[in-house]
């Protein structure tokens, strides 16, 4: 909702005059009182503002972590190529590959229901050291300032090949000298393009966790990095990056009380549990991940809201570690260098990089380590079970290289190269499972010369190539099929019926005044609405049903959407699909302001003239702050050879 004014909707404002009123008539002839009127959406929003509002937001701020973390100069890097290169070389480091990247987004408070004005937004981007995507990471910090409505935008440096098994970027947010958002991962981030990150909600209440460093000496502090594991940060930058986050000092031991315990306060989004690191003047000592408490408690302050304690106390241990060491090898027994090895145990997952001969060593693995895992750019990830601390000579074997496919793609009829394709990758079928196999990875690829490169993260049982206007092509055991080719491997797609509709070229709507398109841009195919629960319809001729024994006649609907406005970065459109008034299913499509996102639904066998109806289900609106408005960007029907 939002955007254009809604007809029939009450405006937000003062209630009717509450001054003296004429007395109501008495006696048998008086009318019964009217039933209470349900509040309008705008009135409900105003009530939420009054019950929360800035006062509640300020009280929450005052119970948050102080913003005592500062970004050192060495963490800040320019997105300008020449300055970027010089800044790294000044530190004696080979500059990693970088692309300047535009970002935009918004910060909001759930309590005040408004944008967080003048918030300081720290955007962390991560770069693999020496190009090894599974190894150590260089963190870089760029700070932006939000405007009066909480909107932020700017340019940051980003890696075109970000680290594997780690978010490409993350956010840290401060407001009014308090840290209101710790390290929150940004999982969808494309270097070199404009990234509309959407709306980030600052958590409503902070949390506290008890940290015990009694087993360590010297000056000690604890730092929470949110959902970011600092153990993969390169040692040369780890201490400086940890110092960017709020720090809490542990008290010095006293003769009558030698314990060194403090409460760390931070914020999280209640998804993955946060990481906490114990630091000394010499740098980080130990990192632990919080574990959800069996019994949660909350401690009320004098005037501030309650601070929850949802985690078990963290006890940092200085003694009792037994190292784990071993070697990573391939199927022939040769050592594999630059493999990332993880020790899984407790709530910690420290990692190390294997050396030039494949050897690795954990000096202080988690006490409850039970398994090792290894990852590499060229090999399928693997695990080794039953590895307790004290194990030496552990041998982790990469049994399989990642499948790599190279092929050319042509049109069977015209012999022309096909320049874009959707590739679905499937694992080998499990003979013990009756479930219909689903693609574990879908790639959208393009190539001006029609040549394609595919690298799979798992073993391949088959792949399927799909493109609007062509029948899908499935290749069984593609690795073996490729090996049988004497030269260049060429695949051919057979043209099918091409059914594609510009969304603005509809055949009917429930209310024409609630649908909009660009009047000055007749080539723009999009149409959008500010209201849910209003249908739009398209009439298409799916042609005659195929003759017996001929493939085709089954269709999948592919709907591309954007949001006309700004929404929560977790918001998803839900769109019901009907064929001739019969519901066929619901599409769930992630909303994005800039990038078209797609949903797909099988419609079954169709022929002749049919009506396709779309009904958006789930509007979301906060006046002047958040506005979900569905924009249908593309509508395609992909013919399938069979059900």
Secondary structure, DSSP 8 states (H G I E B T S, - for coil): --SS--TT---SS--S--S-------STT-----------HHHHHHHHHHHSHHHHHHHHHHTSEE------GGGB--SSHHHHHHHHHHTT------EEEEEEEEEEETTTTEE-TT-EEEEEEEEEGGG-TTS-EEEEEEEEE--TTSEEEEEEEE-TT--TTS-SEEEEEEETTEEEEEEEEE----TTS-EEEEEEEE-SS-EEEEEE-TT--SSEEEEE-TT--GGGB-HHHHHHHHTTS-EEE-----SS----EEEEEE---SSS--EEEEEETTEEEEEEE--EEEEEEEE--SSS--EEEEE--EE---S----EEEEEEETTS-B-TT-EEEEEBTTB--EEE--TTSEEEESS--TT--EEEEE-SSB--EEEE---TT--SEEEEE--B--EEEEEEEETTT--B--EEEEEEE----TT--S----SEEEEEE-TTSEEEEE-SS--SEEEEE-TTB--EEEETHHHHHHT-SS--EEEE-B---EEE-TTS-SEES-GGG-B--TT-TT---EE-S-SS-EEEEEEE--S---TT----EEEEEEEEEESS--BTT-EEEEEEEETTEEEEEEEEE--SSS-EEEEEEEEE--SEEEEEEEE----EETTTEE--EEEEEEEEEEES--
